[in-house]
Amino acid sequence: MQVVLVSVCIPVYNMEGCIERAIRSALNQTYPEIEILVCDNRSSDRTYEVACSIKDRRLRVVKNEKNLGAYGNHNRCLKLAAGEWVKFLHGDDELFPSCVEEMTAVVRDRLSETALIGCGAIRLNERNQEIQKTFVPSDLFVMRAGMPSEFVLEGNIFGTPTMTMVHRHRLIRLGGFDLTMEPASDGDCWVLLRSHYPSVMMSRHLVWTRDDPPGSAGQQLKLVNRFCHQAFRQCEKWHRLDSTCSRLPLRKTFYGDWLIRETFRFWDATIHALFFGRLVTGRMLGGELLRHRLFWTSIVFYLKNRLKGRTAVSFRDHSWPVALSSLRIKDLLGNS
């Protein structure tokens, strides 16, 4: 049986209080063929020193010469890793002990074609209490590669990097994480991989994740504005790269529908910001929609779904396995 080396990569910045916990969860994996690579992004606290204090032959800790940005550091991990597969792990998250073993068992027989595999996550609060389980299909769900127009309406079903394992060489060959898409480079990366290679979603929850502290109202608004800006850039990018419809205006293509769904959550943020007298989000959102001549379509879609009591994660009529059933293929273990 072919031995598959997996690199558990931890791109980290200023997480001295939790980095040891993340590293220990990687070292405690039941899968034997692993390396753990910590890439410290020029932390200003003791993250690097804490990581270096852990002695294990499987652990390698490096410190970047300069801060590369969040996803620049993910690309740095891809470059330095030795494994055929990379299991990402953020510095405040943890892996179930069997995480790498279970994910590797799924992909071992798919090395000739698969590039992305995902699992479910259990979200924890600051007191380590479970607050949510992400949705997972009832059984293994294998999808063929396809144009983004075939799957983007169902959103980022693969979640954060901690919830994924990627084929390192294939992702590098495609250019890695697109830094112009930050802070949404992960979702954009999954679109990239899914448009070129088959992907797999497991029916298991194999990681614990924690949300970043909310920060001040101003910081939250700034982050929302960045995500809003990148939502438009991402839709525009994939519309431009889609040879079947790139000559048509975005609003007349499937990518216009994608943009309408993406902006649903930003109308929520716009209304919230207006209560505090902040107009910047509304101006950005309105301006971008007007530029694509989608302003009134977006308004109608938002109000229609809001009046039905739906939120940004609940306005879909079907779960994504139903919506993406046309992409499903028989997996290489002989199951459907």
Phi, psi and omega in degrees: 000134181294132178275128181251115176277129179245130175263116172275109187255127183242092174281125192218149176211122175052061178225048183298333183282345184226354184297324180296319179299317179296315181297317180298323180293329176286319180292336182272013179294143178283345179279126188279330188269073181227156163236151176244122181243119176254122177250103180276127187266051181061052178300146177265357176253203186262024180305311182298315181295320178297315180297319181292337182286346180273120185257114176201134184297339181276351186261130176233128182240126178235154177239123181295149179291332176213163177290124185262002188082163187302308185271344167296325177288327174297318177295325176298319176300315179301321183290321186271340184295151179257342186285154173292326178243148178242123173257107180286150177211116177284154191294343178253009179251175179217155176256142167300149180305328182265007188304302184295321179299314182291321180290322179291325177299325180289318187270348184305321181270007182238019185297338183281351185216326187281147178232345185217130175227139181234159176223170177280161179233147171256116182276136180242152173268186184294345177259015180062030176263139180292130179242341180192148168248130177290156181291138172228152178290166182289336175209178183306131185237109182254130184240139174286163174291152179195165175298147180308330180298344180275345186219348190292336181296341180273004174079191182275085183286345182270350172072217184273166178305327178300335182270006186234161165227134187235152174281115192298308185297322182291321178291318177299319180299328180273358176105000179071202179286132179281109185289341177287349181263001179301141007269015181254028184294332181291309178301321177296322179295321179293325175298316179302309182294318182291336179279350181242332186223156171299155180224161185227132171245125181277163179262015186245146170266117189234003180220155169253134178235155178229136177285150174295150176305143187296332181074185181286166179300322179295319179294320179297317180295320179299319180293318177301319180296322178295316179295322179297313179302315184287334176300318178291318180297323181291314178299319179295321180299309185285332172296317180296326183273352181272105185295341183283339185214009186296338181278348178271152173302143183305321184296339181265009181239176177301332182289337172293320176297319178300315182297320178300316179292321179297324184278352179308310183293334181281339171293321174304312181295324179297314180296318178299316182294326181297328178297336180256013177073021181256122186254353190298320181294315179298320179295317180295311182298311180298318180297316180294318180293321178296323180298326179265004181057045180236010188300306185288327176298319179294317179300312182298316180299317181296309183295320180301314182283327177294320179295337175274002179081016182273155176244182183298339182252004185232007183275355175286143182277339181226154174290157186298328176300327177288313183295329183257019183299332180290341179272346187290137177234160175293130180286167188281001173268000176093007178259163178244000000 
